[in-house]
Amino acid sequence: MKPTLRWLRRPLQHPLVRFLLVGGCGELLYLALFSLVSLAGGSATSAVAFAGAISLMLNAVLHARYSFRVPFRLALLGRYAAIQVFCLGLSLTVAWALQPLGMGRFAIALITMMLWASTSFVLTHLSYRSTS
């Protein structure tokens, strides 16, 4: 690697940085696929289902191979999907609890996003590490 790019290599050694990069790319893919299905005349429900399924599968593979550097196995897809369903439920519960407190929507969005990302990282890391 060129000496001028060495500064970039150090942060990429940490699984959390790789996890956030993969997750960010997954979100962009989700939005792109959602837009394509919507523009093609699909309903919002079909767009969410298609974009969500593709993004979830790709994220499961990329988190194994890139974020945590373990071989991908089909069982990991099931674990990853279960983790995401758990994180969704947790985020919905927290949003439901915060809303009556008069907290703004943007604040609730930031709190639940951070909660989802951190919980997803920890649980995925533990799940994927147990397979290596």
N, C-alpha and C positions, 0 to 999 in steps of 0.2 A: 504494500500500500504506500502511496506517495506520502512523504512527510507532511505535506500541507493538509491532508485529509485525516491525519492521525487523531486529531481532536474529536472527529466524528465517531471514531471507532470505540472509544471508551464508554460513552453513554449506551451504545448498542450492546454492550456486554451485560447489562442489567435486564433481567426478565421483565421487570415492570415497564421499562421504556419500550421494549419490543411488544409487550402486551398492548400498550396504549397505541402504538403505531398500527398494529394489526387491527385493533378495535376501531380506530379512526378510519382506516381504509375500508373496513367492513361497513361502517355507517355510510360512507360515500357510495359504496356499491349498492347498499340498500336503497338509498335515495335515487340513484340512477335507474335501478331496475323498477322501482316504484313508479318513477316518471315515465319510463318506457311503456309499462303495462297500462298506465293511465292514459297516455297519449294514444295508445293503440285502441282505446275504447273500452278497456277493462274497467270493472267496478273498483271502488276503493278497497273492498274486501278481497277481491282476487289479486289486486296489486300488492296488498300487505302480505297475503299468503305466499305469493310467488317470491317476492323480494325477500321476505323474512326467511323462507325456507332455504333459498340459495345462499343468502348471507350467513345464516346459522351454520350450514354445512361447511362452507368455505372457511369461516372463522374457526370452527372446530379443528379442521385440518391445519390451518396456518398457526394456530396457537400451539398445537402439538409440535409441528415441525420447526417453527421459527421462534415463537415466544419462549417455549419451555424445552425445545430441542430434544424431544422424545419421539420415537416412532409412532405414527398414527395407526390406531386400531379402531375398528368399527365400534367397539364398546365405548370408546372415548366420545363418540358422537352422542350416544345416549346420555352419558354423564354430563356432557356439555349442555345438551338440551335441558336436562333436569335442573342444572345450575341456573340457567337463564330463566326458566319458569319460576324457580324459587326467588331469584332476584326481582323479577317482575312483581310477584306477590308481595315481597318485602317493600318495594318502592311504592306500590299502590297503597299498602297499609300505612306507611309513613306519610304519604301525601294526604290520605284520608284523615289522619290524626292532626296534621299541621293546618289543614284548611280552616277548621273552626277557630283557630287561634288568630286569624286575621292576617296570616302571612301572605305575601304577594305570590302570584303564580310563578314569576321568574325565580324567586328565592326557593320556592318548593321544587321547581325544575332543577335548579343547581344542586340542592341538597339530595334529591333522589338520584340525580345523575352520578354524583360522587359516591353515594351509598351503593348504587348498582355496580359501578365500575370497581370500587374497592372490594366489595363482597365477591363479585365475579372473579377478580384477580386471585384473591386468597383461595376460594373454593376450587377454581380451575387449577391453580398451582398445586394444591394438595392432591387433587384428583389425578392430574397428569403425572405428578412426581411418583405417585404410588404405582404407576405402571412401568417405570423405568428400571 
